[in-house]
Amino acid sequence: MNKANIKILLVDDEPDILEIIGYNLSAEGYQVITAENGYKAIKKAKKERPQLIIMDLMMPEMDGIEACEHIRKIPELSHTVITFLTARGEDHSQMAGFDAGADDYITKPIKPKVLISKVKALLRRFKEDDSSQRIFEVGGLVINREEYKISLHGKEIILPKKEFELLSLLATKPNKVFEREEILHKVWGNEVIVGGRTIDVHIRKLREKIGEESFKTVKGVGYKFVD
């Protein structure tokens, strides 16, 4: 995708941040749209449909967490990558951001070259998602990645975002063993520090909802979805 066709929505209540980061992204050739709070971010995201949203966590009127939750409910923005801007040491806020549907986070202050590298990596994630099959069926399981919906033998099942993404990842290639590191990278992001039991807990929940026989543990390696 040509950089000139890529829209990045930058959301922060500090004018200096908008100016500095916006300048560096524009200089790289991206279309930059800005918003000063969560309310405006939602409006501009609906109108512009950006490929990437870089959003501050702490803002007046509506913070980044709430804005992210609203944006994740908009079907036409389901492909949009959302990353938060966080201050160092805000581990709790970062985890809350992932629970709200964020894909990654950027710790500020950040050097311009590092920022651009990070943005390129995030946009690659968008293109991977955009090129993948959006609706597919495995046995009696139908996964609609456009609308974040799943049905099993005709019955709709509601899954939290991370459970949905984990199931969607495994089910795209039935019987392929996904290593734990690959799962963490694709579902949680390669900069997320989570406990070693995180994947296990999510698999256990999926087994309860989808069926014990649908998931196989390969000891010391990872998991696979059994067709």
Order of alpha helices (4+ residues) and beta strands (2+ residues): beta-alpha-beta-alpha-beta-alpha-beta-alpha-beta-alpha-beta-beta-beta-beta-alpha-beta-alpha-alpha-beta-beta
